[in-house]
Amino acid sequence: MEKCTYCLHRTRVGRMPACVEVCPTGSRKFGNVLDPASEVAYILRHKRVYVLKEDVGTIPRFFYYFDERGSRYHEPIAPVEPEGEA
């Protein structure tokens, strides 16, 4: 088994890693965390992020994130009822 190189041969020529391009749900994101205008930086600022083995003190390059809405770890958000009903 080979360690992931984030498809360095592809990213050097301006393409996305293969796993990002072929992901059917668009759930994989790739970008520059140091660029405040990037999608990845936005996700790290606004979403709940989990890092594997964070307690070991490694510098992460892979993050897991999820939205509060629809998460199985929190109660679902109640639907908003139109005014005048109830």
N, CA, C and O atoms as a Maestro MAE file, in Angstrom:
{
 s_m_m2io_version
 :::
 2.0.0
}

f_m_ct {
 s_m_title
 :::
 protein
 m_atom[344] {
  # First column is atom index #
  i_m_mmod_type
  r_m_x_coord
  r_m_y_coord
  r_m_z_coord
  i_m_residue_number
  s_m_chain_name
  s_m_pdb_residue_name
  s_m_pdb_atom_name
  i_m_atomic_number
  :::
  1 25 0.850 -1.173 0.000 1 A "MET " " N  " 7
  2 3 0.000 0.000 0.000 1 A "MET " " CA " 6
  3 2 0.892 1.232 0.000 1 A "MET " " C  " 6
  4 15 1.893 1.291 0.715 1 A "MET " " O  " 8
  5 25 0.521 2.203 -0.802 2 A "GLU " " N  " 7
  6 3 1.274 3.435 -0.920 2 A "GLU " " CA " 6
  7 2 0.566 4.555 -0.175 2 A "GLU " " C  " 6
  8 15 -0.664 4.614 -0.154 2 A "GLU " " O  " 8
  9 25 1.339 5.438 0.434 3 A "LYS " " N  " 7
  10 3 0.761 6.573 1.137 3 A "LYS " " CA " 6
  11 2 0.234 7.596 0.128 3 A "LYS " " C  " 6
  12 15 0.816 7.768 -0.943 3 A "LYS " " O  " 8
  13 25 -0.841 8.257 0.460 4 A "CYS " " N  " 7
  14 3 -1.439 9.253 -0.427 4 A "CYS " " CA " 6
  15 2 -0.495 10.445 -0.590 4 A "CYS " " C  " 6
  16 15 0.027 10.975 0.391 4 A "CYS " " O  " 8
  17 25 -0.286 10.850 -1.825 5 A "THR " " N  " 7
  18 3 0.547 12.014 -2.127 5 A "THR " " CA " 6
  19 2 -0.303 13.176 -2.612 5 A "THR " " C  " 6
  20 15 0.224 14.167 -3.116 5 A "THR " " O  " 8
  21 25 -1.627 13.057 -2.462 6 A "TYR " " N  " 7
  22 3 -2.574 14.065 -2.941 6 A "TYR " " CA " 6
  23 2 -2.370 14.313 -4.434 6 A "TYR " " C  " 6
  24 15 -2.548 15.426 -4.928 6 A "TYR " " O  " 8
  25 25 -1.991 13.243 -5.140 7 A "CYS " " N  " 7
  26 3 -1.788 13.302 -6.598 7 A "CYS " " CA " 6
  27 2 -0.912 14.487 -6.987 7 A "CYS " " C  " 6
  28 15 -1.303 15.322 -7.803 7 A "CYS " " O  " 8
  29 25 0.260 14.547 -6.402 8 A "LEU " " N  " 7
  30 3 1.184 15.646 -6.646 8 A "LEU " " CA " 6
  31 2 1.424 15.881 -8.137 8 A "LEU " " C  " 6
  32 15 1.547 17.024 -8.578 8 A "LEU " " O  " 8
  33 25 1.490 14.798 -8.908 9 A "HIS " " N  " 7
  34 3 1.706 14.926 -10.350 9 A "HIS " " CA " 6
  35 2 0.542 15.637 -11.036 9 A "HIS " " C  " 6
  36 15 0.731 16.241 -12.092 9 A "HIS " " O  " 8
  37 25 -0.645 15.577 -10.463 10 A "ARG " " N  " 7
  38 3 -1.816 16.258 -11.032 10 A "ARG " " CA " 6
  39 2 -1.921 17.690 -10.512 10 A "ARG " " C  " 6
  40 15 -2.188 18.608 -11.288 10 A "ARG " " O  " 8
  41 25 -1.715 17.892 -9.212 11 A "THR " " N  " 7
  42 3 -1.892 19.219 -8.629 11 A "THR " " CA " 6
  43 2 -0.824 20.200 -9.109 11 A "THR " " C  " 6
  44 15 -1.074 21.404 -9.163 11 A "THR " " O  " 8
  45 25 0.345 19.707 -9.451 12 A "ARG " " N  " 7
  46 3 1.399 20.591 -9.957 12 A "ARG " " CA " 6
  47 2 1.052 21.214 -11.306 12 A "ARG " " C  " 6
  48 15 1.585 22.264 -11.663 12 A "ARG " " O  " 8
  49 25 0.167 20.573 -12.046 13 A "VAL " " N  " 7
  50 3 -0.238 21.115 -13.345 13 A "VAL " " CA " 6
  51 2 -1.634 21.734 -13.289 13 A "VAL " " C  " 6
  52 15 -2.256 21.968 -14.325 13 A "VAL " " O  " 8
  53 25 -2.130 22.003 -12.058 14 A "GLY " " N  " 7
  54 3 -3.387 22.714 -11.895 14 A "GLY " " CA " 6
  55 2 -4.640 21.863 -11.870 14 A "GLY " " C  " 6
  56 15 -5.746 22.399 -11.942 14 A "GLY " " O  " 8
  57 25 -4.498 20.555 -11.769 15 A "ARG " " N  " 7
  58 3 -5.667 19.681 -11.694 15 A "ARG " " CA " 6
  59 2 -5.914 19.265 -10.250 15 A "ARG " " C  " 6
  60 15 -5.037 19.387 -9.394 15 A "ARG " " O  " 8
  61 25 -7.101 18.780 -9.999 16 A "MET " " N  " 7
  62 3 -7.461 18.281 -8.669 16 A "MET " " CA " 6
  63 2 -6.979 16.835 -8.522 16 A "MET " " C  " 6
  64 15 -6.774 16.145 -9.520 16 A "MET " " O  " 8
  65 25 -6.797 16.373 -7.270 17 A "PRO " " N  " 7
  66 3 -6.491 14.958 -7.067 17 A "PRO " " CA " 6
  67 2 -7.600 14.095 -7.660 17 A "PRO " " C  " 6
  68 15 -8.755 14.516 -7.716 17 A "PRO " " O  " 8
  69 25 -7.255 12.907 -8.095 18 A "ALA " " N  " 7
  70 3 -8.215 12.016 -8.750 18 A "ALA " " CA " 6
  71 2 -9.415 11.724 -7.855 18 A "ALA " " C  " 6
  72 15 -10.543 11.678 -8.346 18 A "ALA " " O  " 8
  73 25 -9.202 11.527 -6.563 19 A "CYS " " N  " 7
  74 3 -10.320 11.196 -5.673 19 A "CYS " " CA " 6
  75 2 -11.329 12.336 -5.598 19 A "CYS " " C  " 6
  76 15 -12.526 12.088 -5.451 19 A "CYS " " O  " 8
  77 25 -10.869 13.574 -5.696 20 A "VAL " " N  " 7
  78 3 -11.772 14.734 -5.661 20 A "VAL " " CA " 6
  79 2 -12.572 14.810 -6.955 20 A "VAL " " C  " 6
  80 15 -13.772 15.085 -6.934 20 A "VAL " " O  " 8
  81 25 -11.907 14.567 -8.081 21 A "GLU " " N  " 7
  82 3 -12.586 14.648 -9.375 21 A "GLU " " CA " 6
  83 2 -13.649 13.576 -9.558 21 A "GLU " " C  " 6
  84 15 -14.684 13.832 -10.173 21 A "GLU " " O  " 8
  85 25 -13.411 12.380 -9.034 22 A "VAL " " N  " 7
  86 3 -14.350 11.282 -9.282 22 A "VAL " " CA " 6
  87 2 -15.374 11.090 -8.169 22 A "VAL " " C  " 6
  88 15 -16.269 10.255 -8.302 22 A "VAL " " O  " 8
  89 25 -15.267 11.837 -7.081 23 A "CYS " " N  " 7
  90 3 -16.216 11.685 -5.973 23 A "CYS " " CA " 6
  91 2 -17.620 12.049 -6.445 23 A "CYS " " C  " 6
  92 15 -17.867 13.203 -6.793 23 A "CYS " " O  " 8
  93 25 -18.548 11.085 -6.465 24 A "PRO " " N  " 7
  94 3 -19.886 11.349 -7.008 24 A "PRO " " CA " 6
  95 2 -20.725 12.301 -6.163 24 A "PRO " " C  " 6
  96 15 -21.647 12.924 -6.689 24 A "PRO " " O  " 8
  97 25 -20.434 12.432 -4.871 25 A "THR " " N  " 7
  98 3 -21.249 13.288 -4.009 25 A "THR " " CA " 6
  99 2 -20.630 14.659 -3.778 25 A "THR " " C  " 6
  100 15 -21.272 15.531 -3.193 25 A "THR " " O  " 8
  101 25 -19.402 14.863 -4.225 26 A "GLY " " N  " 7
  102 3 -18.736 16.143 -4.000 26 A "GLY " " CA " 6
  103 2 -18.335 16.354 -2.558 26 A "GLY " " C  " 6
  104 15 -18.134 17.488 -2.124 26 A "GLY " " O  " 8
  105 25 -18.218 15.264 -1.811 27 A "SER " " N  " 7
  106 3 -17.927 15.380 -0.385 27 A "SER " " CA " 6
  107 2 -16.448 15.558 -0.085 27 A "SER " " C  " 6
  108 15 -16.087 15.845 1.056 27 A "SER " " O  " 8
  109 25 -15.598 15.398 -1.062 28 A "ARG " " N  " 7
  110 3 -14.160 15.622 -0.858 28 A "ARG " " CA " 6
  111 2 -13.813 17.018 -1.344 28 A "ARG " " C  " 6
  112 15 -14.232 17.439 -2.422 28 A "ARG " " O  " 8
  113 25 -13.044 17.729 -0.534 29 A "LYS " " N  " 7
  114 3 -12.615 19.086 -0.881 29 A "LYS " " CA " 6
  115 2 -11.092 19.124 -0.857 29 A "LYS " " C  " 6
  116 15 -10.458 18.403 -0.087 29 A "LYS " " O  " 8
  117 25 -10.519 19.957 -1.690 30 A "PHE " " N  " 7
  118 3 -9.070 20.085 -1.765 30 A "PHE " " CA " 6
  119 2 -8.747 21.547 -2.007 30 A "PHE " " C  " 6
  120 15 -9.382 22.189 -2.844 30 A "PHE " " O  " 8
  121 25 -7.778 22.078 -1.296 31 A "GLY " " N  " 7
  122 3 -7.417 23.468 -1.512 31 A "GLY " " CA " 6
  123 2 -6.365 23.937 -0.534 31 A "GLY " " C  " 6
  124 15 -5.816 23.155 0.242 31 A "GLY " " O  " 8
  125 25 -6.096 25.218 -0.585 32 A "ASN " " N  " 7
  126 3 -5.065 25.840 0.217 32 A "ASN " " CA " 6
  127 2 -5.671 26.369 1.509 32 A "ASN " " C  " 6
  128 15 -6.481 27.296 1.477 32 A "ASN " " O  " 8
  129 25 -5.293 25.795 2.639 33 A "VAL " " N  " 7
  130 3 -5.838 26.245 3.925 33 A "VAL " " CA " 6
  131 2 -5.302 27.617 4.314 33 A "VAL " " C  " 6
  132 15 -5.890 28.284 5.166 33 A "VAL " " O  " 8
  133 25 -4.201 28.052 3.712 34 A "LEU " " N  " 7
  134 3 -3.621 29.357 4.039 34 A "LEU " " CA " 6
  135 2 -4.265 30.502 3.260 34 A "LEU " " C  " 6
  136 15 -4.055 31.668 3.593 34 A "LEU " " O  " 8
  137 25 -5.044 30.184 2.228 35 A "ASP " " N  " 7
  138 3 -5.735 31.206 1.445 35 A "ASP " " CA " 6
  139 2 -7.100 31.455 2.086 35 A "ASP " " C  " 6
  140 15 -7.973 30.590 2.019 35 A "ASP " " O  " 8
  141 25 -7.300 32.619 2.705 36 A "PRO " " N  " 7
  142 3 -8.561 32.870 3.405 36 A "PRO " " CA " 6
  143 2 -9.789 32.865 2.501 36 A "PRO " " C  " 6
  144 15 -10.909 32.730 2.993 36 A "PRO " " O  " 8
  145 25 -9.604 33.009 1.195 37 A "ALA " " N  " 7
  146 3 -10.738 33.029 0.275 37 A "ALA " " CA " 6
  147 2 -11.063 31.641 -0.288 37 A "ALA " " C  " 6
  148 15 -12.003 31.505 -1.071 37 A "ALA " " O  " 8
  149 25 -10.305 30.616 0.094 38 A "SER " " N  " 7
  150 3 -10.533 29.275 -0.457 38 A "SER " " CA " 6
  151 2 -11.694 28.573 0.232 38 A "SER " " C  " 6
  152 15 -12.049 28.891 1.368 38 A "SER " " O  " 8
  153 25 -12.279 27.610 -0.478 39 A "GLU " " N  " 7
  154 3 -13.392 26.839 0.073 39 A "GLU " " CA " 6
  155 2 -12.954 26.052 1.307 39 A "GLU " " C  " 6
  156 15 -13.713 25.921 2.267 39 A "GLU " " O  " 8
  157 25 -11.745 25.539 1.278 40 A "VAL " " N  " 7
  158 3 -11.232 24.759 2.405 40 A "VAL " " CA " 6
  159 2 -11.081 25.631 3.650 40 A "VAL " " C  " 6
  160 15 -11.432 25.200 4.748 40 A "VAL " " O  " 8
  161 25 -10.565 26.842 3.494 41 A "ALA " " N  " 7
  162 3 -10.431 27.755 4.629 41 A "ALA " " CA " 6
  163 2 -11.805 28.101 5.199 41 A "ALA " " C  " 6
  164 15 -11.969 28.190 6.415 41 A "ALA " " O  " 8
  165 25 -12.795 28.298 4.319 42 A "TYR " " N  " 7
  166 3 -14.161 28.578 4.767 42 A "TYR " " CA " 6
  167 2 -14.696 27.413 5.608 42 A "TYR " " C  " 6
  168 15 -15.282 27.625 6.670 42 A "TYR " " O  " 8
  169 25 -14.493 26.202 5.132 43 A "ILE " " N  " 7
  170 3 -14.966 25.012 5.852 43 A "ILE " " CA " 6
  171 2 -14.323 24.930 7.231 43 A "ILE " " C  " 6
  172 15 -15.006 24.657 8.218 43 A "ILE " " O  " 8
  173 25 -13.012 25.164 7.307 44 A "LEU " " N  " 7
  174 3 -12.318 25.081 8.589 44 A "LEU " " CA " 6
  175 2 -12.789 26.157 9.569 44 A "LEU " " C  " 6
  176 15 -12.769 25.943 10.781 44 A "LEU " " O  " 8
  177 25 -13.213 27.311 9.049 45 A "ARG " " N  " 7
  178 3 -13.705 28.385 9.920 45 A "ARG " " CA " 6
  179 2 -15.144 28.175 10.367 45 A "ARG " " C  " 6
  180 15 -15.493 28.555 11.485 45 A "ARG " " O  " 8
  181 25 -16.002 27.575 9.518 46 A "HIS " " N  " 7
  182 3 -17.432 27.561 9.790 46 A "HIS " " CA " 6
  183 2 -18.059 26.199 10.088 46 A "HIS " " C  " 6
  184 15 -19.209 26.149 10.525 46 A "HIS " " O  " 8
  185 25 -17.363 25.123 9.872 47 A "LYS " " N  " 7
  186 3 -17.950 23.798 10.077 47 A "LYS " " CA " 6
  187 2 -17.310 23.133 11.289 47 A "LYS " " C  " 6
  188 15 -16.263 23.561 11.774 47 A "LYS " " O  " 8
  189 25 -17.950 22.099 11.756 48 A "ARG " " N  " 7
  190 3 -17.357 21.287 12.831 48 A "ARG " " CA " 6
  191 2 -16.328 20.376 12.192 48 A "ARG " " C  " 6
  192 15 -16.650 19.613 11.281 48 A "ARG " " O  " 8
  193 25 -15.106 20.449 12.658 49 A "VAL " " N  " 7
  194 3 -13.999 19.712 12.051 49 A "VAL " " CA " 6
  195 2 -13.429 18.724 13.056 49 A "VAL " " C  " 6
  196 15 -13.297 19.031 14.241 49 A "VAL " " O  " 8
  197 25 -13.098 17.548 12.574 50 A "TYR " " N  " 7
  198 3 -12.509 16.496 13.394 50 A "TYR " " CA " 6
  199 2 -11.170 16.094 12.778 50 A "TYR " " C  " 6
  200 15 -11.065 15.936 11.562 50 A "TYR " " O  " 8
  201 25 -10.158 15.930 13.612 51 A "VAL " " N  " 7
  202 3 -8.835 15.515 13.168 51 A "VAL " " CA " 6
  203 2 -8.490 14.209 13.869 51 A "VAL " " C  " 6
  204 15 -8.608 14.108 15.090 51 A "VAL " " O  " 8
  205 25 -8.068 13.217 13.110 52 A "LEU " " N  " 7
  206 3 -7.669 11.946 13.715 52 A "LEU " " CA " 6
  207 2 -6.390 12.116 14.529 52 A "LEU " " C  " 6
  208 15 -5.453 12.782 14.088 52 A "LEU " " O  " 8
  209 25 -6.351 11.523 15.695 53 A "LYS " " N  " 7
  210 3 -5.190 11.530 16.590 53 A "LYS " " CA " 6
  211 2 -4.654 12.934 16.863 53 A "LYS " " C  " 6
  212 15 -3.442 13.150 16.892 53 A "LYS " " O  " 8
  213 25 -5.554 13.871 17.060 54 A "GLU " " N  " 7
  214 3 -5.165 15.250 17.329 54 A "GLU " " CA " 6
  215 2 -4.334 15.362 18.612 54 A "GLU " " C  " 6
  216 15 -3.459 16.220 18.724 54 A "GLU " " O  " 8
  217 25 -4.617 14.490 19.566 55 A "ASP " " N  " 7
  218 3 -3.926 14.522 20.851 55 A "ASP " " CA " 6
  219 2 -2.453 14.157 20.755 55 A "ASP " " C  " 6
  220 15 -1.709 14.401 21.705 55 A "ASP " " O  " 8
  221 25 -2.006 13.585 19.651 56 A "VAL " " N  " 7
  222 3 -0.607 13.188 19.489 56 A "VAL " " CA " 6
  223 2 0.250 14.376 19.065 56 A "VAL " " C  " 6
  224 15 1.478 14.307 19.128 56 A "VAL " " O  " 8
  225 25 -0.378 15.454 18.638 57 A "GLY " " N  " 7
  226 3 0.354 16.654 18.287 57 A "GLY " " CA " 6
  227 2 0.849 16.703 16.850 57 A "GLY " " C  " 6
  228 15 1.756 17.475 16.537 57 A "GLY " " O  " 8
  229 25 0.269 15.893 15.972 58 A "THR " " N  " 7
  230 3 0.687 15.934 14.574 58 A "THR " " CA " 6
  231 2 0.074 17.160 13.888 58 A "THR " " C  " 6
  232 15 -0.938 17.694 14.342 58 A "THR " " O  " 8
  233 25 0.680 17.584 12.821 59 A "ILE " " N  " 7
  234 3 0.131 18.692 12.045 59 A "ILE " " CA " 6
  235 2 -0.775 18.086 10.984 59 A "ILE " " C  " 6
  236 15 -0.288 17.458 10.045 59 A "ILE " " O  " 8
  237 25 -2.087 18.264 11.117 60 A "PRO " " N  " 7
  238 3 -3.012 17.594 10.197 60 A "PRO " " CA " 6
  239 2 -2.989 18.182 8.798 60 A "PRO " " C  " 6
  240 15 -2.802 19.383 8.606 60 A "PRO " " O  " 8
  241 25 -3.184 17.305 7.830 61 A "ARG " " N  " 7
  242 3 -3.360 17.717 6.447 61 A "ARG " " CA " 6
  243 2 -4.647 17.118 5.900 61 A "ARG " " C  " 6
  244 15 -4.982 17.283 4.727 61 A "ARG " " O  " 8
  245 25 -5.353 16.427 6.767 62 A "PHE " " N  " 7
  246 3 -6.598 15.777 6.373 62 A "PHE " " CA " 6
  247 2 -7.604 16.030 7.475 62 A "PHE " " C  " 6
  248 15 -7.360 15.687 8.632 62 A "PHE " " O  " 8
  249 25 -8.733 16.627 7.128 63 A "PHE " " N  " 7
  250 3 -9.761 16.984 8.103 63 A "PHE " " CA " 6
  251 2 -11.075 16.317 7.733 63 A "PHE " " C  " 6
  252 15 -11.378 16.133 6.554 63 A "PHE " " O  " 8
  253 25 -11.840 15.963 8.733 64 A "TYR " " N  " 7
  254 3 -13.196 15.461 8.526 64 A "TYR " " CA " 6
  255 2 -14.126 16.556 9.029 64 A "TYR " " C  " 6
  256 15 -13.927 17.084 10.122 64 A "TYR " " O  " 8
  257 25 -15.139 16.900 8.239 65 A "TYR " " N  " 7
  258 3 -16.075 17.924 8.682 65 A "TYR " " CA " 6
  259 2 -17.497 17.467 8.413 65 A "TYR " " C  " 6
  260 15 -17.745 16.609 7.566 65 A "TYR " " O  " 8
  261 25 -18.423 18.058 9.150 66 A "PHE " " N  " 7
  262 3 -19.829 17.784 8.916 66 A "PHE " " CA " 6
  263 2 -20.639 18.986 9.358 66 A "PHE " " C  " 6
  264 15 -20.207 19.779 10.194 66 A "PHE " " O  " 8
  265 25 -21.824 19.103 8.777 67 A "ASP " " N  " 7
  266 3 -22.723 20.192 9.108 67 A "ASP " " CA " 6
  267 2 -23.546 19.824 10.322 67 A "ASP " " C  " 6
  268 15 -23.777 18.647 10.601 67 A "ASP " " O  " 8
  269 25 -23.982 20.833 11.035 68 A "GLU " " N  " 7
  270 3 -24.878 20.611 12.175 68 A "GLU " " CA " 6
  271 2 -26.220 20.106 11.682 68 A "GLU " " C  " 6
  272 15 -26.816 19.219 12.294 68 A "GLU " " O  " 8
  273 25 -26.698 20.663 10.583 69 A "ARG " " N  " 7
  274 3 -28.012 20.309 10.056 69 A "ARG " " CA " 6
  275 2 -27.983 18.873 9.549 69 A "ARG " " C  " 6
  276 15 -27.139 18.509 8.731 69 A "ARG " " O  " 8
  277 25 -28.903 18.070 10.037 70 A "GLY " " N  " 7
  278 3 -29.020 16.707 9.575 70 A "GLY " " CA " 6
  279 2 -27.980 15.757 10.151 70 A "GLY " " C  " 6
  280 15 -27.916 14.599 9.737 70 A "GLY " " O  " 8
  281 25 -27.179 16.209 11.079 71 A "SER " " N  " 7
  282 3 -26.175 15.348 11.667 71 A "SER " " CA " 6
  283 2 -26.832 14.349 12.607 71 A "SER " " C  " 6
  284 15 -27.764 14.693 13.334 71 A "SER " " O  " 8
  285 25 -26.360 13.146 12.593 72 A "ARG " " N  " 7
  286 3 -26.938 12.143 13.490 72 A "ARG " " CA " 6
  287 2 -26.466 12.330 14.922 72 A "ARG " " C  " 6
  288 15 -26.960 11.654 15.825 72 A "ARG " " O  " 8
  289 25 -25.511 13.242 15.150 73 A "TYR " " N  " 7
  290 3 -24.989 13.470 16.488 73 A "TYR " " CA " 6
  291 2 -25.744 14.558 17.230 73 A "TYR " " C  " 6
  292 15 -25.525 14.755 18.425 73 A "TYR " " O  " 8
  293 25 -26.621 15.262 16.547 74 A "HIS " " N  " 7
  294 3 -27.403 16.316 17.178 74 A "HIS " " CA " 6
  295 2 -28.857 16.126 16.811 74 A "HIS " " C  " 6
  296 15 -29.191 15.441 15.844 74 A "HIS " " O  " 8
  297 25 -29.708 16.739 17.593 75 A "GLU " " N  " 7
  298 3 -31.129 16.658 17.288 75 A "GLU " " CA " 6
  299 2 -31.405 17.373 15.971 75 A "GLU " " C  " 6
  300 15 -30.787 18.399 15.685 75 A "GLU " " O  " 8
  301 25 -32.314 16.850 15.175 76 A "PRO " " N  " 7
  302 3 -32.629 17.517 13.908 76 A "PRO " " CA " 6
  303 2 -33.239 18.895 14.133 76 A "PRO " " C  " 6
  304 15 -33.896 19.138 15.146 76 A "PRO " " O  " 8
  305 25 -33.021 19.773 13.199 77 A "ILE " " N  " 7
  306 3 -33.574 21.119 13.281 77 A "ILE " " CA " 6
  307 2 -35.055 21.048 12.936 77 A "ILE " " C  " 6
  308 15 -35.444 20.474 11.918 77 A "ILE " " O  " 8
  309 25 -35.875 21.641 13.801 78 A "ALA " " N  " 7
  310 3 -37.327 21.596 13.591 78 A "ALA " " CA " 6
  311 2 -37.704 22.427 12.384 78 A "ALA " " C  " 6
  312 15 -37.145 23.505 12.175 78 A "ALA " " O  " 8
  313 25 -38.651 21.941 11.576 79 A "PRO " " N  " 7
  314 3 -39.086 22.729 10.414 79 A "PRO " " CA " 6
  315 2 -39.798 24.001 10.869 79 A "PRO " " C  " 6
  316 15 -40.462 24.016 11.906 79 A "PRO " " O  " 8
  317 25 -39.652 25.048 10.094 80 A "VAL " " N  " 7
  318 3 -40.281 26.320 10.400 80 A "VAL " " CA " 6
  319 2 -41.705 26.305 9.871 80 A "VAL " " C  " 6
  320 15 -41.936 26.031 8.694 80 A "VAL " " O  " 8
  321 25 -42.660 26.601 10.749 81 A "GLU " " N  " 7
  322 3 -44.054 26.610 10.334 81 A "GLU " " CA " 6
  323 2 -44.419 27.984 9.791 81 A "GLU " " C  " 6
  324 15 -43.989 28.997 10.342 81 A "GLU " " O  " 8
  325 25 -45.200 28.035 8.726 82 A "PRO " " N  " 7
  326 3 -45.626 29.332 8.190 82 A "PRO " " CA " 6
  327 2 -46.440 30.107 9.229 82 A "PRO " " C  " 6
  328 15 -47.089 29.514 10.091 82 A "PRO " " O  " 8
  329 25 -46.396 31.429 9.136 83 A "GLU " " N  " 7
  330 3 -47.128 32.273 10.085 83 A "GLU " " CA " 6
  331 2 -48.635 32.080 9.911 83 A "GLU " " C  " 6
  332 15 -49.114 31.864 8.797 83 A "GLU " " O  " 8
  333 25 -49.355 32.155 10.980 84 A "GLY " " N  " 7
  334 3 -50.802 32.035 10.933 84 A "GLY " " CA " 6
  335 2 -51.273 30.614 11.170 84 A "GLY " " C  " 6
  336 15 -52.469 30.402 11.371 84 A "GLY " " O  " 8
  337 25 -50.397 29.643 11.155 85 A "GLU " " N  " 7
  338 3 -50.769 28.253 11.425 85 A "GLU " " CA " 6
  339 2 -50.287 27.874 12.815 85 A "GLU " " C  " 6
  340 15 -49.336 28.458 13.334 85 A "GLU " " O  " 8
  341 25 -50.933 26.918 13.398 86 A "ALA " " N  " 7
  342 3 -50.537 26.336 14.690 86 A "ALA " " CA " 6
  343 2 -51.682 26.153 15.587 86 A "ALA " " C  " 6
  344 15 -51.516 25.675 16.709 86 A "ALA " " O  " 8
  :::
 }
 m_bond[343] {
  # First column is bond index #
  i_m_from
  i_m_to
  i_m_order
  :::
  1 1 2 1
  2 2 3 1
  3 3 4 2
  4 3 5 1
  5 5 6 1
  6 6 7 1
  7 7 8 2
  8 7 9 1
  9 9 10 1
  10 10 11 1
  11 11 12 2
  12 11 13 1
  13 13 14 1
  14 14 15 1
  15 15 16 2
  16 15 17 1
  17 17 18 1
  18 18 19 1
  19 19 20 2
  20 19 21 1
  21 21 22 1
  22 22 23 1
  23 23 24 2
  24 23 25 1
  25 25 26 1
  26 26 27 1
  27 27 28 2
  28 27 29 1
  29 29 30 1
  30 30 31 1
  31 31 32 2
  32 31 33 1
  33 33 34 1
  34 34 35 1
  35 35 36 2
  36 35 37 1
  37 37 38 1
  38 38 39 1
  39 39 40 2
  40 39 41 1
  41 41 42 1
  42 42 43 1
  43 43 44 2
  44 43 45 1
  45 45 46 1
  46 46 47 1
  47 47 48 2
  48 47 49 1
  49 49 50 1
  50 50 51 1
  51 51 52 2
  52 51 53 1
  53 53 54 1
  54 54 55 1
  55 55 56 2
  56 55 57 1
  57 57 58 1
  58 58 59 1
  59 59 60 2
  60 59 61 1
  61 61 62 1
  62 62 63 1
  63 63 64 2
  64 63 65 1
  65 65 66 1
  66 66 67 1
  67 67 68 2
  68 67 69 1
  69 69 70 1
  70 70 71 1
  71 71 72 2
  72 71 73 1
  73 73 74 1
  74 74 75 1
  75 75 76 2
  76 75 77 1
  77 77 78 1
  78 78 79 1
  79 79 80 2
  80 79 81 1
  81 81 82 1
  82 82 83 1
  83 83 84 2
  84 83 85 1
  85 85 86 1
  86 86 87 1
  87 87 88 2
  88 87 89 1
  89 89 90 1
  90 90 91 1
  91 91 92 2
  92 91 93 1
  93 93 94 1
  94 94 95 1
  95 95 96 2
  96 95 97 1
  97 97 98 1
  98 98 99 1
  99 99 100 2
  100 99 101 1
  101 101 102 1
  102 102 103 1
  103 103 104 2
  104 103 105 1
  105 105 106 1
  106 106 107 1
  107 107 108 2
  108 107 109 1
  109 109 110 1
  110 110 111 1
  111 111 112 2
  112 111 113 1
  113 113 114 1
  114 114 115 1
  115 115 116 2
  116 115 117 1
  117 117 118 1
  118 118 119 1
  119 119 120 2
  120 119 121 1
  121 121 122 1
  122 122 123 1
  123 123 124 2
  124 123 125 1
  125 125 126 1
  126 126 127 1
  127 127 128 2
  128 127 129 1
  129 129 130 1
  130 130 131 1
  131 131 132 2
  132 131 133 1
  133 133 134 1
  134 134 135 1
  135 135 136 2
  136 135 137 1
  137 137 138 1
  138 138 139 1
  139 139 140 2
  140 139 141 1
  141 141 142 1
  142 142 143 1
  143 143 144 2
  144 143 145 1
  145 145 146 1
  146 146 147 1
  147 147 148 2
  148 147 149 1
  149 149 150 1
  150 150 151 1
  151 151 152 2
  152 151 153 1
  153 153 154 1
  154 154 155 1
  155 155 156 2
  156 155 157 1
  157 157 158 1
  158 158 159 1
  159 159 160 2
  160 159 161 1
  161 161 162 1
  162 162 163 1
  163 163 164 2
  164 163 165 1
  165 165 166 1
  166 166 167 1
  167 167 168 2
  168 167 169 1
  169 169 170 1
  170 170 171 1
  171 171 172 2
  172 171 173 1
  173 173 174 1
  174 174 175 1
  175 175 176 2
  176 175 177 1
  177 177 178 1
  178 178 179 1
  179 179 180 2
  180 179 181 1
  181 181 182 1
  182 182 183 1
  183 183 184 2
  184 183 185 1
  185 185 186 1
  186 186 187 1
  187 187 188 2
  188 187 189 1
  189 189 190 1
  190 190 191 1
  191 191 192 2
  192 191 193 1
  193 193 194 1
  194 194 195 1
  195 195 196 2
  196 195 197 1
  197 197 198 1
  198 198 199 1
  199 199 200 2
  200 199 201 1
  201 201 202 1
  202 202 203 1
  203 203 204 2
  204 203 205 1
  205 205 206 1
  206 206 207 1
  207 207 208 2
  208 207 209 1
  209 209 210 1
  210 210 211 1
  211 211 212 2
  212 211 213 1
  213 213 214 1
  214 214 215 1
  215 215 216 2
  216 215 217 1
  217 217 218 1
  218 218 219 1
  219 219 220 2
  220 219 221 1
  221 221 222 1
  222 222 223 1
  223 223 224 2
  224 223 225 1
  225 225 226 1
  226 226 227 1
  227 227 228 2
  228 227 229 1
  229 229 230 1
  230 230 231 1
  231 231 232 2
  232 231 233 1
  233 233 234 1
  234 234 235 1
  235 235 236 2
  236 235 237 1
  237 237 238 1
  238 238 239 1
  239 239 240 2
  240 239 241 1
  241 241 242 1
  242 242 243 1
  243 243 244 2
  244 243 245 1
  245 245 246 1
  246 246 247 1
  247 247 248 2
  248 247 249 1
  249 249 250 1
  250 250 251 1
  251 251 252 2
  252 251 253 1
  253 253 254 1
  254 254 255 1
  255 255 256 2
  256 255 257 1
  257 257 258 1
  258 258 259 1
  259 259 260 2
  260 259 261 1
  261 261 262 1
  262 262 263 1
  263 263 264 2
  264 263 265 1
  265 265 266 1
  266 266 267 1
  267 267 268 2
  268 267 269 1
  269 269 270 1
  270 270 271 1
  271 271 272 2
  272 271 273 1
  273 273 274 1
  274 274 275 1
  275 275 276 2
  276 275 277 1
  277 277 278 1
  278 278 279 1
  279 279 280 2
  280 279 281 1
  281 281 282 1
  282 282 283 1
  283 283 284 2
  284 283 285 1
  285 285 286 1
  286 286 287 1
  287 287 288 2
  288 287 289 1
  289 289 290 1
  290 290 291 1
  291 291 292 2
  292 291 293 1
  293 293 294 1
  294 294 295 1
  295 295 296 2
  296 295 297 1
  297 297 298 1
  298 298 299 1
  299 299 300 2
  300 299 301 1
  301 301 302 1
  302 302 303 1
  303 303 304 2
  304 303 305 1
  305 305 306 1
  306 306 307 1
  307 307 308 2
  308 307 309 1
  309 309 310 1
  310 310 311 1
  311 311 312 2
  312 311 313 1
  313 313 314 1
  314 314 315 1
  315 315 316 2
  316 315 317 1
  317 317 318 1
  318 318 319 1
  319 319 320 2
  320 319 321 1
  321 321 322 1
  322 322 323 1
  323 323 324 2
  324 323 325 1
  325 325 326 1
  326 326 327 1
  327 327 328 2
  328 327 329 1
  329 329 330 1
  330 330 331 1
  331 331 332 2
  332 331 333 1
  333 333 334 1
  334 334 335 1
  335 335 336 2
  336 335 337 1
  337 337 338 1
  338 338 339 1
  339 339 340 2
  340 339 341 1
  341 341 342 1
  342 342 343 1
  343 343 344 2
  :::
 }
}
